Amino acid sequence: MPDHRVHQYASMLALTKHPQTKLFRLGAIFCTFLIVYLSLRSIGSLPRSLNFNGADKIGHFTAYFVYTFLLLGTEGGWHGASKKYARLALFAAILFGLFMETLQLTLSTGRHFDILDILANITGSLTAYIGFLYLTRKNH
């Protein structure tokens, strides 16, 4: 059975009307794993050039901007996502961010729960949502 699931996921990545959709999907998968890794690993001190007030919030904003942008492209690439799918992708990105912060609260990883991180995640996701819809509006 596991071989069947691998084939099913591989075919899901390959079946698309728009070739760039596959790249968006691969990017979204990679970004998901990267966010999980960075959210749960213990981070030592930042390099001096990155150690300023709010640096981590910029990181959260950027990570969720990129993640949401990639999720939005998984349906139709640069041709745009349907409004229903776009709202679903935004909702999924926000839930994922809440889930990661909750894991930081419950797991002992050297990371901690921060409401400002959640706000940075949501702001990054909303900015990507608005930007992606703006960039793809002519394709609808």
N, C-alpha and C positions, 0 to 999 in steps of 0.2 A: 503493500500500500504506500509506503513512503515514496517510492519511485514514481508512483502515479501523481502524487502531490507536487513533486519537483517538476514533472512534465507539465502539470496544470499551471503552475506559476510561471514557468518558462514560456508557455504558449500565451499566457495572459500578457506578458511583457512584449511578445512579438506581434500580437494581433492589434493592429491600430491602423486607422485611416491616414494618419499623419506621421511621417517618419520621426519627427522630432519628439513626438509623444513618448517614444521608447526612451529617449535620453532624459526627458523629464522624470519618467518613472524610475530609472536607474539612479538619477540624482536624488530623488526623494527617498529612496531606500537607503542610499549611502548617508544622506543627511540625518535620517532617523537614527541609524546606528551611531553616527558621530555625536549627535545630541545626547543620546543615552550614555555613551562613554564619558563625554565631558561633564555631564550633569552628575554622574555618580562616582567619578574618580576623585580622590583627594588631590586637591591642587595646592602645591606649595606656594611660596611667595612668587608674585609676578615679577617679570623683569622691570627694572626701574622705569623704562620708557612707557610701560603699560600700567604702572602702579599710580593711578591718579583717581581722584574721587569720581565715581560713576563709571569707571572703565568696565566693570562687570555688567552694568546695565546696557552699555553699548554692545557688549558681546551678546547678551540675551536678545536685544532688539535685532541685531544682525542675523543671529542664528535663526530666529523665528520668521524674520522677513524672508530669508532664503528658503527655508523649509516650506513656508506657506506658498511662496511663489512657485516652487517646484511642484507642490501638490496641485496647484491650480492648473499647471500645464499638463498634468497626467491624463486629462480627458481629451483635449483637442489641440495640445501644443499651442503654437502661436495663433491658431484659429480661434482660440478662446474656449472657455468652459461654459456650459449652460448655467443659467442663474441658479438653478437648484443645486447643481454639482458644486458651483463656486461657494455657495453658502455652506454646503456640507464639508468642503475642504477647509474652509475657515473655522467651522465648528470643531472639526477633527484636530486641527492644529492647536486651537485654544485648549481643548480637552487634554491633548498630549502634554502641553506645557503645565497644566494643572497637575496632571498625573506625575510628571517628573519632579515637580516641587513637593508633592506629597511624599514621593519616595525619599526625597532628601530629608523630609521631616521624620519619616519612620525608620529609615536605615541609618546605621552609624557609619557614614562614609567620609566624615570630615567636612561635609557640606552641610548647609543649613537652609531651612525654609525661609523665604523672604518674600513678603507681599509685593515689594517693589520689583523683584524679579518677575513675578507674575504680570505686573503691569507693563514691564518692558517687553515680555513675551507677547502679550495681547496687542500692544501698540505696534510691534514689528509685524505681527500677523495681519492686523487691520490695514497697515500701510501697504503691505504686499497685495492684499485683496483689492484695495482701491487702485493701486498702480497697475496691477495685472488687468483688471477690468477696463481701465482707461486705455492701456496699450493695445488691447484686443477688441475694443468696441467697434472698430471699423470692419472687423471680420464677421460680425453677426448679421 
